[in-house]
């Protein structure tokens, strides 16, 4: 059951002219994209509220794979303040904002306003303005049991849950997750929370595979050192017959592709059993080829998953708040906001990092 977390009790004040907030602190250090491999912390003025917005004092923000794509390739205008995986406390609200109050801790759906994605300023900052703030649409309350670190993981966890929720699965299915970065790992945790019993994690990092097991994977595979993946599937889940193929196929019911590697995408298509599902959460730097006859003959369901619904967000908060899912093991580093360039360099080195969190508090 989804739970909706209520606002703090007591009288709350709506501040419209922003004078109290502005007089307290006009400084807003912000992580600004200046070009490829050039992230700087610049001093900016604190955001100015309007009647439909809230001001959030940022607690922590995660560095996402999308942030790395921007870091390496550009993709957003220079001068953009990045950061879209964040939580914080409402310190100011407009007169027309309902059901959200000063003092309430929240996480944000950044897709509503393009927050941290080159449209609106993001969470690598001390303060962020959320325009058209609406509870359980773009702003979600979090209870005290969800600390700042966990709060910064709600958005990526929602990505994983959204992919799972749109994929037709049963608890007995054999499921492969390829790529155990943040999205792959939170997807594994989500599958475990749904009661999926047969989860295979694949990655070239033994460190990340250990995290995958900790979060719910039953089997792990390292393509750089282990034998064939199809042998692992056949040995544990058997084979199935196909009318369109000579011989038998591995009994793999579903795959979640989180690596962004073209060869891994192709392998997943080839490994799937008839009527299997491939859900793609990764972004690829090059176009890929796909044999449509293979999709037809095996009756495959191929889905793309990028965003989430409000219910996915609420489910993520519920699972984290109850303690049923603990994603804290994936956090490998914390950096203060003024060390944001170093934080990006660390996140970009997958040999050293898994999830890097930037602290604004």
VOBA-1610 file (N, C-alpha, C; in pm, whole numbers, padded with zeros to 5 digits, always signed):
BEGIN
Unk+00085-00119+00000Unk+00000+00000+00000Unk+00088+00124+00000Unk+00055+00223-00082Unk+00130+00347-00087Unk+00090+00435+00029Unk+00188+00500+00091Unk+00163+00588+00203Unk+00194+00732+00163Unk+00108+00824+00202Unk+00131+00965+00176Unk+00173+01029+00307Unk+00291+01088+00310Unk+00344+01144+00433Unk+00293+01287+00450Unk+00247+01315+00570Unk+00182+01443+00597Unk+00284+01550+00628Unk+00238+01674+00620Unk+00323+01787+00653Unk+00336+01800+00803Unk+00441+01871+00852Unk+00457+01887+00996Unk+00340+01962+01056Unk+00304+01932+01183Unk+00192+02002+01246Unk+00232+02144+01283Unk+00131+02224+01315Unk+00158+02359+01362Unk+00137+02463+01254Unk+00137+02589+01298Unk+00117+02698+01204Unk+00241+02719+01120Unk+00220+02741+00992Unk+00330+02768+00901Unk+00303+02902+00833Unk+00408+02974+00804Unk+00395+03107+00746Unk+00433+03105+00600Unk+00350+03163+00515Unk+00383+03180+00374Unk+00450+03316+00357Unk+00571+03316+00303Unk+00645+03440+00284Unk+00644+03472+00135Unk+00586+03583+00098Unk+00569+03614-00043Unk+00677+03708-00094Unk+00715+03808-00015Unk+00807+03908-00067Unk+00954+03869-00057Unk+00981+03755+00008Unk+01116+03699+00011Unk+01213+03781+00096Unk+01166+03885+00166Unk+01259+03972+00236Unk+01326+03903+00354Unk+01250+03823+00430Unk+01310+03755+00544Unk+01419+03660+00501Unk+01389+03582+00397Unk+01487+03486+00346Unk+01609+03558+00289Unk+01587+03662+00209Unk+01696+03733+00144Unk+01786+03800+00246Unk+01728+03849+00354Unk+01810+03918+00452Unk+01894+03820+00533Unk+01848+03693+00542Unk+01924+03592+00616Unk+02051+03554+00541Unk+02038+03529+00412Unk+02154+03480+00336Unk+02126+03499+00188Unk+02199+03591+00128Unk+02180+03617-00014Unk+02272+03531-00100Unk+02361+03456-00037Unk+02460+03377-00110Unk+02403+03240-00144Unk+02426+03198-00266Unk+02379+03066-00309Unk+02486+02999-00393Unk+02591+02943-00332Unk+02694+02873-00410Unk+02630+02761-00491Unk+02664+02754-00619Unk+02596+02663-00711Unk+02694+02597-00805Unk+02668+02469-00837Unk+02752+02393-00929Unk+02712+02422-01073Unk+02796+02495-01144Unk+02763+02547-01276Unk+02844+02474-01384Unk+02774+02434-01489Unk+02840+02372-01605Unk+02896+02482-01695Unk+03028+02482-01712Unk+03094+02582-01797Unk+03144+02523-01928Unk+03125+02394-01948Unk+03172+02328-02069Unk+03217+02187-02035Unk+03253+02112-02137Unk+03293+01972-02117Unk+03408+01965-02017Unk+03389+01881-01914Unk+03487+01858-01808Unk+03519+01985-01730Unk+03423+02078-01725Unk+03445+02204-01656Unk+03323+02237-01570Unk+03325+02187-01448Unk+03221+02216-01349Unk+03283+02305-01242Unk+03218+02415-01211Unk+03270+02507-01110Unk+03161+02542-01010Unk+03203+02580-00891Unk+03110+02629-00790Unk+03117+02781-00793Unk+03011+02843-00843Unk+03002+02989-00856Unk+02907+03045-00752Unk+02931+03168-00712Unk+02838+03237-00623Unk+02724+03295-00704Unk+02603+03259-00668Unk+02484+03314-00732Unk+02391+03371-00626Unk+02301+03456-00667Unk+02204+03509-00572Unk+02102+03403-00536Unk+02052+03412-00414Unk+01949+03320-00371Unk+01825+03337-00458Unk+01751+03230-00485Unk+01632+03240-00570Unk+01523+03324-00506Unk+01444+03387-00589Unk+01335+03474-00544Unk+01203+03400-00562Unk+01126+03395-00457Unk+01002+03318-00458Unk+00892+03390-00534Unk+00793+03313-00580Unk+00669+03372-00630Unk+00553+03298-00565Unk+00433+03335-00600Unk+00316+03284-00527Unk+00294+03134-00546Unk+00348+03075-00652Unk+00327+02933-00679Unk+00449+02846-00652Unk+00552+02903-00593Unk+00678+02830-00577Unk+00712+02806-00431Unk+00811+02721-00411Unk+00872+02702-00280Unk+01023+02718-00294Unk+01088+02752-00183Unk+01234+02752-00177Unk+01276+02635-00090Unk+01365+02551-00143Unk+01415+02435-00070Unk+01561+02457-00035Unk+01594+02440+00092Unk+01734+02439+00135Unk+01786+02297+00115Unk+01880+02282+00025Unk+01926+02150-00017Unk+02008+02084+00093Unk+01983+01955+00113Unk+02062+01876+00208Unk+02171+01798+00134Unk+02131+01706+00047Unk+02227+01626-00028Unk+02176+01602-00170Unk+02272+01585-00262Unk+02239+01564-00404Unk+02331+01457-00460Unk+02275+01361-00533Unk+02355+01257-00596Unk+02402+01299-00734Unk+02520+01249-00773Unk+02568+01266-00910Unk+02516+01149-00991Unk+02443+01180-01097Unk+02373+01081-01178Unk+02452+01050-01304Unk+02419+00938-01367Unk+02477+00907-01497Unk+02448+01014-01600Unk+02330+01076-01591Unk+02298+01186-01682Unk+02392+01304-01659Unk+02424+01332-01533Unk+02521+01437-01504Unk+02656+01407-01569Unk+02694+01279-01569Unk+02821+01242-01632Unk+02815+01258-01783Unk+02701+01225-01844Unk+02686+01248-01988Unk+02703+01397-02019Unk+02644+01482-01936Unk+02660+01626-01955Unk+02806+01666-01936Unk+02868+01612-01833Unk+03008+01642-01800Unk+03101+01607-01916Unk+03076+01493-01980Unk+03163+01445-02087Unk+03126+01499-02225Unk+02997+01527-02246Unk+02950+01555-02382Unk+02885+01691-02401Unk+02859+01762-02294Unk+02786+01889-02306Unk+02639+01866-02283Unk+02558+01879-02384Unk+02415+01846-02386Unk+02326+01954-02324Unk+02379+02041-02239Unk+02298+02149-02182Unk+02370+02281-02204Unk+02299+02393-02196Unk+02365+02523-02215Unk+02469+02551-02107Unk+02578+02614-02146Unk+02675+02658-02047Unk+02609+02758-01953Unk+02643+02750-01826Unk+02579+02832-01725Unk+02469+02760-01650Unk+02435+02638-01692Unk+02331+02560-01625Unk+02379+02512-01489Unk+02293+02521-01389Unk+02320+02463-01257Unk+02266+02321-01258Unk+02355+02224-01237Unk+02318+02083-01248Unk+02268+02028-01114Unk+02230+01899-01117Unk+02187+01828-00997Unk+02037+01809-00993Unk+01992+01684-01010Unk+01847+01659-01008Unk+01807+01548-00910Unk+01903+01488-00839Unk+01871+01386-00739Unk+01896+01445-00601Unk+01798+01515-00545Unk+01826+01584-00420Unk+01706+01584-00326Unk+01736+01612-00201Unk+01634+01631-00100Unk+01669+01755-00020Unk+01572+01806+00053Unk+01598+01925+00133Unk+01477+01965+00214Unk+01485+02081+00273Unk+01379+02133+00360Unk+01318+02258+00300Unk+01185+02265+00302Unk+01117+02385+00256Unk+01140+02497+00358Unk+01197+02608+00313Unk+01219+02721+00404Unk+01131+02840+00369Unk+01060+02831+00258Unk+00974+02940+00217Unk+00871+02887+00117Unk+00750+02943+00122Unk+00646+02899+00029Unk+00564+03018-00017Unk+00509+03006-00138Unk+00422+03109-00192Unk+00280+03097-00142Unk+00203+03203-00160Unk+00069+03211-00102Unk-00028+03111-00164Unk-00003+03067-00287Unk-00095+02976-00355Unk-00051+02830-00347Unk+00057+02804-00275Unk+00105+02666-00261Unk+00024+02598-00151Unk-00039+02486-00186Unk-00123+02414-00092Unk-00056+02283-00049Unk-00087+02241+00073Unk-00049+02108+00124Unk+00102+02090+00139Unk+00180+02196+00127Unk+00324+02192+00152Unk+00355+02306+00247Unk+00440+02280+00349Unk+00462+02380+00451Unk+00609+02399+00483Unk+00639+02517+00533Unk+00774+02549+00578Unk+00814+02450+00687Unk+00937+02400+00679Unk+00986+02302+00775Unk+00972+02158+00728Unk+00898+02138+00621Unk+00876+02004+00568Unk+00996+01959+00484Unk+01040+01835+00504Unk+01147+01779+00423Unk+01086+01711+00300Unk+01152+01733+00185Unk+01092+01687+00059Unk+01199+01635-00036Unk+01152+01554-00132Unk+01229+01520-00251Unk+01151+01572-00371Unk+01222+01590-00481Unk+01165+01659-00596Unk+01166+01569-00719Unk+01055+01573-00794Unk+01051+01515-00928Unk+01107+01620-01023Unk+01230+01604-01071Unk+01293+01711-01150Unk+01239+01722-01292Unk+01169+01620-01339Unk+01125+01619-01478Unk+01013+01720-01504Unk+00939+01757-01399Unk+00829+01850-01417Unk+00878+01986-01466Unk+00992+02032-01414Unk+01044+02165-01450Unk+01183+02159-01512Unk+01232+02040-01545Unk+01366+02029-01600Unk+01473+02074-01502Unk+01451+02046-01374Unk+01542+02096-01270Unk+01676+02024-01278Unk+01783+02101-01288Unk+01917+02044-01296Unk+01949+01981-01429Unk+01863+02003-01528Unk+01878+01939-01659Unk+01888+02042-01771Unk+01934+02160-01737Unk+01954+02264-01837Unk+01836+02356-01857Unk+01728+02335-01782Unk+01609+02420-01793Unk+01597+02510-01671Unk+01589+02449-01552Unk+01581+02523-01426Unk+01702+02486-01339Unk+01750+02579-01256Unk+01866+02550-01170Unk+01841+02430-01079Unk+01947+02349-01060Unk+01933+02223-00989Unk+01989+02221-00848Unk+02010+02099-00799Unk+02037+02075-00659Unk+02181+02087-00614Unk+02276+02104-00706Unk+02413+02132-00663Unk+02419+02279-00623Unk+02358+02310-00510Unk+02343+02447-00465Unk+02303+02445-00318Unk+02295+02563-00260Unk+02246+02573-00123Unk+02093+02584-00123Unk+02040+02657-00221Unk+01895+02677-00229Unk+01847+02651-00372Unk+01726+02597-00383Unk+01663+02571-00513Unk+01518+02619-00507Unk+01475+02683-00613Unk+01333+02720-00624Unk+01260+02616-00707Unk+01146+02572-00656Unk+01060+02478-00727Unk+00936+02554-00772Unk+00925+02576-00902Unk+00808+02646-00955Unk+00688+02553-00963Unk+00570+02612-00950Unk+00444+02536-00958Unk+00447+02415-00865Unk+00492+02439-00743Unk+00508+02330-00646Unk+00372+02268-00613Unk+00365+02138-00627Unk+00241+02066-00600Unk+00274+01933-00534Unk+00213+01910-00420Unk+00242+01788-00345Unk+00202+01665-00424Unk+00289+01566-00420Unk+00271+01436-00486Unk+00258+01446-00638Unk+00306+01557-00692Unk+00321+01571-00837Unk+00467+01599-00870Unk+00518+01711-00819Unk+00661+01739-00835Unk+00735+01754-00703Unk+00662+01747-00593Unk+00721+01762-00460Unk+00661+01657-00368Unk+00748+01582-00299Unk+00702+01468-00218Unk+00761+01478-00078Unk+00675+01465+00022Unk+00721+01470+00161Unk+00797+01344+00197Unk+00900+01358+00280Unk+00971+01242+00333Unk+00973+01250+00485Unk+00958+01136+00552Unk+00960+01134+00698Unk+01102+01137+00751Unk+01115+01154+00881Unk+01248+01160+00943Unk+01325+01030+00930Unk+01254+00918+00909Unk+01324+00790+00892Unk+01403+00784+00761Unk+01376+00876+00670Unk+01454+00888+00547Unk+01553+01002+00567Unk+01678+00966+00599Unk+01777+01071+00623Unk+01820+01136+00491Unk+01911+01231+00500Unk+01949+01309+00381Unk+02010+01221+00274Unk+02096+01127+00314Unk+02159+01039+00215Unk+02055+00954+00144Unk+01965+00896+00220Unk+01859+00815+00158Unk+01768+00901+00071Unk+01743+01024+00116Unk+01659+01113+00038Unk+01716+01142-00099Unk+01849+01152-00107Unk+01914+01178-00235Unk+01909+01057-00328Unk+01870+00941-00275Unk+01860+00820-00356Unk+01717+00788-00400Unk+01621+00867-00355Unk+01481+00841-00389Unk+01458+00854-00540Unk+01513+00958-00601Unk+01488+00978-00746Unk+01543+00863-00829Unk+01670+00822-00813Unk+01716+00707-00893Unk+01642+00578-00860Unk+01604+00559-00733Unk+01526+00440-00698Unk+01393+00441-00771Unk+01334+00559-00787Unk+01208+00570-00862Unk+01226+00530-01007Unk+01344+00559-01063Unk+01373+00517-01201Unk+01368+00364-01211Unk+01434+00296-01117Unk+01433+00150-01118Unk+01295+00093-01098Unk+01220+00148-01003Unk+01085+00098-00976Unk+00993+00120-01096Unk+01007+00233-01163Unk+00923+00260-01280Unk+00946+00155-01388Unk+01073+00117-01409Unk+01104+00015-01509Unk+01044-00120-01471Unk+01054-00155-01343Unk+00998-00281-01295Unk+00846-00281-01308Unk+00784-00171-01270Unk+00638-00163-01269Unk+00577-00171-01408Unk+00652-00136-01511Unk+00597-00145-01647Unk+00633-00277-01715Unk+00709-00363-01646Unk+00750-00491-01702Unk+00664-00601-01642Unk+00613-00689-01725Unk+00526-00797-01679Unk+00611-00909-01620Unk+00611-00921-01488Unk+00694-01018-01418Unk+00611-01102-01323Unk+00658-01224-01297Unk+00607-01305-01187Unk+00722-01332-01092Unk+00689-01371-00970Unk+00792-01393-00869Unk+00886-01507-00905Unk+00841-01599-00989Unk+00922-01715-01026Unk+01010-01689-01148Unk+00997-01575-01211Unk+01074-01546-01333Unk+01224-01540-01304Unk+01301-01578-01404Unk+01446-01555-01401Unk+01471-01420-01466Unk+01546-01334-01394Unk+01562-01194-01436Unk+01710-01158-01435Unk+01755-01100-01544Unk+01894-01056-01558Unk+01901-00905-01552Unk+01994-00852-01471Unk+02022-00709-01467Unk+02166-00689-01514Unk+02183-00620-01626Unk+02317-00598-01681Unk+02360-00454-01654Unk+02478-00440-01592Unk+02529-00310-01553Unk+02489-00276-01411Unk+02585-00283-01319Unk+02554-00262-01177Unk+02609-00129-01127Unk+02583-00023-01205Unk+02598+00111-01152Unk+02478+00142-01065Unk+02457+00269-01036Unk+02347+00305-00947Unk+02213+00253-00995Unk+02180+00273-01123Unk+02048+00233-01173Unk+02033+00081-01171Unk+02136+00008-01210Unk+02128-00137-01203Unk+02110-00186-01062Unk+02183-00127-00967Unk+02176-00171-00828Unk+02040-00139-00766Unk+01986-00020-00792Unk+01854+00010-00735Unk+01746-00074-00801Unk+01767-00112-00927Unk+01671-00202-00993Unk+01673-00339-00926Unk+01791-00388-00892Unk+01801-00515-00820Unk+01728-00506-00686Unk+01750-00396-00613Unk+01681-00378-00485Unk+01530-00374-00504Unk+01484-00309-00610Unk+01341-00304-00638Unk+01284-00440-00672Unk+01357-00517-00753Unk+01313-00653-00786Unk+01302-00739-00660Unk+01400-00726-00573Unk+01397-00801-00447Unk+01275-00763-00364Unk+01243-00633-00360Unk+01128-00588-00282Unk+00996-00639-00338Unk+00994-00672-00468Unk+00874-00727-00533Unk+00863-00878-00516Unk+00962-00938-00452Unk+00957-01082-00430Unk+01012-01166-00543Unk+01083-01104-00639Unk+01143-01181-00748Unk+01252-01271-00690Unk+01245-01400-00719Unk+01330-01498-00651Unk+01460-01529-00724Unk+01465-01502-00853Unk+01580-01545-00934Unk+01639-01426-01008Unk+01733-01357-00942Unk+01791-01235-00997Unk+01939-01260-01028Unk+01977-01234-01152Unk+02117-01246-01195Unk+02171-01105-01218Unk+02286-01075-01160Unk+02352-00946-01182Unk+02477-00969-01265Unk+02498-00883-01365Unk+02616-00894-01451Unk+02689-00760-01456Unk+02820-00764-01430Unk+02902-00643-01435Unk+03048-00686-01440Unk+03135-00597-01490Unk+03278-00630-01497Unk+03351-00597-01367Unk+03280-00540-01269Unk+03341-00504-01141Unk+03296-00601-01032Unk+03391-00672-00972Unk+03358-00761-00862Unk+03303-00683-00742Unk+03354-00562-00722Unk+03305-00478-00612Unk+03156-00450-00628Unk+03116-00415-00748Unk+02975-00386-00772Unk+02889-00512-00767Unk+02945-00624-00806Unk+02871-00750-00797Unk+02848-00788-00651Unk+02943-00757-00564Unk+02922-00781-00421Unk+02807-00696-00368Unk+02801-00571-00412Unk+02689-00485-00375Unk+02558-00540-00429Unk+02562-00594-00551Unk+02442-00652-00611Unk+02389-00767-00525Unk+02478-00852-00477Unk+02437-00962-00389Unk+02378-00908-00259Unk+02440-00803-00206Unk+02392-00744-00082Unk+02251-00688-00097Unk+02220-00639-00217Unk+02090-00577-00241Unk+01984-00675-00291Unk+02024-00800-00320Unk+01921-00898-00354Unk+01950-00992-00468Unk+02062-00976-00538Unk+02093-01068-00648Unk+02125-01207-00594Unk+02072-01310-00659Unk+02100-01448-00620Unk+02221-01505-00691Unk+02250-01452-00809Unk+02361-01501-00890Unk+02434-01380-00948Unk+02565-01394-00964Unk+02642-01286-01026Unk+02728-01342-01138Unk+02756-01255-01235Unk+02837-01294-01350Unk+02928-01180-01389Unk+03058-01210-01399Unk+03156-01112-01444Unk+03206-01154-01582Unk+03167-01085-01689Unk+03205-01129-01824Unk+03355-01125-01850Unk+03429-01053-01767Unk+03574-01047-01788Unk+03647-01165-01726Unk+03579-01244-01643Unk+03648-01355-01578Unk+03568-01484-01572Unk+03435-01478-01581Unk+03353-01598-01568Unk+03329-01664-01703Unk+03276-01786-01697Unk+03241-01858-01819Unk+03116-01796-01881Unk+03057-01867-01976Unk+02945-01811-02052Unk+02823-01785-01964Unk+02760-01671-01989Unk+02640-01635-01915Unk+02526-01730-01946Unk+02516-01776-02071Unk+02407-01868-02103Unk+02421-01999-02026Unk+02545-02040-01996Unk+02564-02161-01916Unk+02511-02141-01774Unk+02535-02023-01717Unk+02484-01994-01582Unk+02332-02002-01581Unk+02269-01945-01683Unk+02123-01946-01690Unk+02070-02088-01707Unk+02130-02163-01798Unk+02085-02300-01824Unk+02105-02389-01702Unk+02219-02376-01636Unk+02249-02461-01520Unk+02154-02435-01403Unk+02103-02312-01393Unk+02018-02279-01279Unk+01869-02275-01312Unk+01833-02244-01437Unk+01693-02228-01471Unk+01648-02317-01586Unk+01740-02393-01644Unk+01703-02485-01749Unk+01690-02419-01885Unk+01625-02490-01975Unk+01607-02443-02113Unk+01460-02450-02151Unk+01427-02386-02263Unk+01292-02392-02317Unk+01301-02419-02466Unk+01199-02482-02519Unk+01193-02509-02663Unk+01131-02390-02736Unk+01171-02373-02859Unk+01112-02270-02944Unk+01078-02330-03079Unk+00959-02301-03128Unk+00918-02355-03257Unk+01003-02302-03371Unk+01062-02184-03352Unk+01134-02118-03460Unk+01285-02142-03454Unk+01331-02218-03356Unk+01474-02240-03342Unk+01501-02389-03326Unk+01611-02432-03385Unk+01656-02569-03362Unk+01718-02576-03223Unk+01686-02679-03150Unk+01742-02694-03016Unk+01666-02613-02914Unk+01733-02585-02802Unk+01668-02519-02689Unk+01737-02387-02658Unk+01663-02298-02589Unk+01714-02167-02552Unk+01723-02156-02400Unk+01813-02071-02349Unk+01818-02049-02204Unk+01684-01997-02154Unk+01646-02040-02036Unk+01517-02001-01980Unk+01532-01869-01903Unk+01553-01761-01979Unk+01563-01627-01921Unk+01437-01550-01956Unk+01362-01511-01853Unk+01231-01450-01876Unk+01235-01299-01897Unk+01331-01233-01834Unk+01335-01086-01845Unk+01476-01036-01825Unk+01505-00922-01885Unk+01635-00858-01868Unk+01615-00707-01855Unk+01692-00647-01766Unk+01695-00502-01750Unk+01834-00455-01789Unk+01843-00380-01899Unk+01973-00339-01952Unk+02008-00200-01899Unk+02109-00196-01813Unk+02149-00072-01746Unk+02293-00034-01775Unk+02359-00105-01867Unk+02502-00082-01889Unk+02530+00025-01995Unk+02444+00037-02094Unk+02470+00129-02203Unk+02574+00079-02301Unk+02605-00050-02297Unk+02704-00111-02386Unk+02630-00187-02496Unk+02660-00155-02621Unk+02587-00214-02732Unk+02593-00365-02736Unk+02711-00422-02709Unk+02726-00567-02712Unk+02641-00634-02604Unk+02624-00566-02491Unk+02542-00622-02383Unk+02395-00618-02422Unk+02353-00511-02486Unk+02215-00505-02538Unk+02188-00622-02632Unk+02279-00646-02727Unk+02260-00755-02823Unk+02258-00890-02753Unk+02346-00907-02655Unk+02350-01032-02581Unk+02218-01057-02509Unk+02161-00953-02451Unk+02034-00969-02379Unk+01923-01015-02472Unk+01917-00956-02591Unk+01816-00997-02689Unk+01834-01144-02725Unk+01958-01186-02745Unk+01985-01324-02785Unk+01956-01424-02674Unk+01977-01384-02549Unk+01960-01477-02437Unk+01814-01498-02399Unk+01729-01402-02425Unk+01591-01410-02376Unk+01516-01529-02435Unk+01435-01590-02351Unk+01347-01698-02394Unk+01229-01640-02471Unk+01157-01723-02544Unk+01035-01676-02611Unk+00940-01609-02511Unk+00877-01502-02557Unk+00786-01421-02475Unk+00858-01346-02364Unk+00991-01336-02373Unk+01067-01263-02274Unk+01056-01112-02292Unk+01100-01039-02188Unk+01093-00893-02189Unk+01232-00834-02170Unk+01263-00735-02251Unk+01385-00657-02234Unk+01346-00513-02204Unk+01383-00465-02087Unk+01354-00327-02047Unk+01486-00250-02044Unk+01492-00142-02119Unk+01616-00067-02137Unk+01610+00059-02053Unk+01707+00073-01962Unk+01717+00192-01878Unk+01841+00275-01912Unk+01928+00222-01997Unk+02055+00287-02027Unk+02042+00384-02143Unk+02141+00472-02152Unk+02156+00562-02266Unk+02282+00520-02342Unk+02273+00514-02474Unk+02384+00464-02556Unk+02447+00579-02634Unk+02578+00574-02648Unk+02649+00680-02719Unk+02648+00659-02870Unk+02612+00538-02916Unk+02607+00508-03058Unk+02477+00437-03092Unk+02435+00449-03217Unk+02318+00375-03263Unk+02349+00226-03266Unk+02245+00146-03236Unk+02260+00001-03234Unk+02174-00061-03342Unk+02212-00180-03385Unk+02131-00255-03481Unk+02056-00365-03409Unk+01939-00397-03458Unk+01854-00500-03399Unk+01785-00575-03512Unk+01794-00706-03509Unk+01727-00790-03608Unk+01580-00802-03571Unk+01489-00739-03643Unk+01348-00747-03606Unk+01291-00888-03617Unk+01350-00972-03702Unk+01302-01110-03711Unk+01322-01184-03580Unk+01432-01152-03510Unk+01457-01215-03381Unk+01349-01176-03281Unk+01309-01050-03285Unk+01203-01002-03195Unk+01071-01072-03227Unk+01043-01087-03356Unk+00916-01149-03397Unk+00916-01298-03365Unk+01021-01368-03404Unk+01025-01512-03383Unk+01019-01549-03235Unk+01083-01468-03152Unk+01083-01498-03008Unk+00970-01426-02933Unk+00891-01347-03007Unk+00777-01275-02949Unk+00822-01191-02829Unk+00930-01117-02846Unk+00988-01041-02737Unk+00914-00909-02713Unk+00914-00868-02589Unk+00863-00736-02551Unk+00983-00647-02518Unk+01005-00544-02596Unk+01117-00454-02573Unk+01063-00317-02532Unk+01102-00273-02412Unk+01049-00150-02354Unk+01163-00054-02325Unk+01136+00073-02339Unk+01227+00177-02292Unk+01171+00240-02167Unk+01257+00270-02070Unk+01209+00328-01945Unk+01305+00438-01902Unk+01252+00559-01889Unk+01336+00674-01854Unk+01283+00749-01733Unk+01152+00778-01733Unk+01092+00858-01628Unk+01011+00770-01532Unk+00928+00836-01454Unk+00852+00769-01349Unk+00720+00840-01332Unk+00630+00776-01260Unk+00504+00838-01224Unk+00511+00884-01079Unk+00419+00970-01035Unk+00416+01004-00893Unk+00405+00881-00802Unk+00331+00780-00846Unk+00318+00659-00764Unk+00451+00586-00748Unk+00537+00592-00850Unk+00670+00532-00837Unk+00750+00604-00729Unk+00740+00737-00726Unk+00808+00815-00623Unk+00757+00778-00484Unk+00626+00772-00471Unk+00567+00741-00341Unk+00606+00601-00296Unk+00608+00507-00389Unk+00650+00370-00356Unk+00795+00367-00309Unk+00881+00443-00377Unk+01022+00448-00337Unk+01037+00503-00196Unk+00965+00610-00166Unk+00971+00669-00032Unk+00921+00570+00072Unk+00811+00502+00042Unk+00752+00405+00134Unk+00851+00293+00167Unk+00916+00239+00064Unk+01011+00129+00084Unk+01133+00173+00163Unk+01178+00295+00138Unk+01294+00347+00211Unk+01256+00382+00355Unk+01138+00442+00373Unk+01096+00485+00506Unk+01073+00367+00599Unk+01020+00258+00545Unk+00991+00139+00626Unk+01116+00059+00660Unk+01225+00085+00588Unk+01347+00007+00608Unk+01350-00120+00527Unk+01245-00146+00450Unk+01243-00267+00368Unk+01355-00265+00264Unk+01386-00148+00214Unk+01497-00131+00120Unk+01595-00031+00179Unk+01722-00071+00185Unk+01829+00017+00231Unk+01933+00028+00120Unk+01940+00143+00059Unk+02032+00164-00052Unk+02164+00228-00010Unk+02181+00252+00120Unk+02303+00320+00164Unk+02432+00249+00126Unk+02435+00114+00110Unk+02561+00051+00070Unk+02616+00098-00064Unk+02532+00152-00152Unk+02583+00192-00283Unk+02658+00325-00278Unk+02644+00400-00169Unk+02711+00530-00158Unk+02857+00506-00124Unk+02945+00543-00215Unk+03088+00519-00196Unk+03163+00643-00149Unk+03111+00762-00179Unk+03182+00885-00145Unk+03084+00996-00111Unk+03127+01084-00020Unk+03062+01212+00006Unk+03163+01324-00017Unk+03117+01433-00078Unk+03199+01552-00094Unk+03117+01675-00056Unk+03180+01775+00007Unk+03109+01901+00028Unk+03088+01972-00105Unk+02991+02061-00107Unk+02956+02131-00231Unk+03076+02204-00291Unk+03162+02261-00207Unk+03274+02338-00262Unk+03380+02249-00327Unk+03367+02117-00314Unk+03457+02024-00382Unk+03386+01951-00496Unk+03287+02016-00554Unk+03209+01954-00661Unk+03294+01908-00779Unk+03392+01985-00826Unk+03475+01935-00937Unk+03543+01802-00904Unk+03593+01789-00781Unk+03656+01664-00740Unk+03553+01552-00732Unk+03432+01586-00689Unk+03325+01486-00682Unk+03293+01431-00820Unk+03288+01517-00921Unk+03262+01471-01058Unk+03377+01385-01109Unk+03500+01423-01082Unk+03614+01343-01125Unk+03608+01203-01062Unk+03567+01197-00936Unk+03557+01069-00867Unk+03445+00984-00924Unk+03328+01045-00947Unk+03216+00969-01003Unk+03248+00918-01143Unk+03328+00993-01217Unk+03362+00954-01354Unk+03456+00834-01359Unk+03519+00801-01248Unk+03611+00686-01242Unk+03537+00568-01180Unk+03480+00483-01264Unk+03398+00372-01215Unk+03479+00268-01140Unk+03610+00272-01152Unk+03693+00178-01077Unk+03697+00213-00929Unk+03675+00339-00897Unk+03686+00385-00759Unk+03551+00411-00694Unk+03454+00447-00772Unk+03329+00495-00714Unk+03210+00411-00758Unk+03104+00420-00680Unk+02974+00367-00719Unk+02875+00484-00724Unk+02841+00536-00607Unk+02753+00653-00602Unk+02820+00762-00519Unk+02832+00880-00578Unk+02891+00995-00511Unk+02779+01091-00472Unk+02781+01133-00346Unk+02683+01226-00292Unk+02752+01358-00259Unk+02686+01467-00294Unk+02737+01601-00266Unk+02654+01662-00153Unk+02723+01707-00049Unk+02657+01759+00071Unk+02650+01911+00065Unk+02529+01964+00076Unk+02510+02109+00084Unk+02491+02157+00226Unk+02475+02064+00321Unk+02451+02101+00461Unk+02581+02099+00539
//
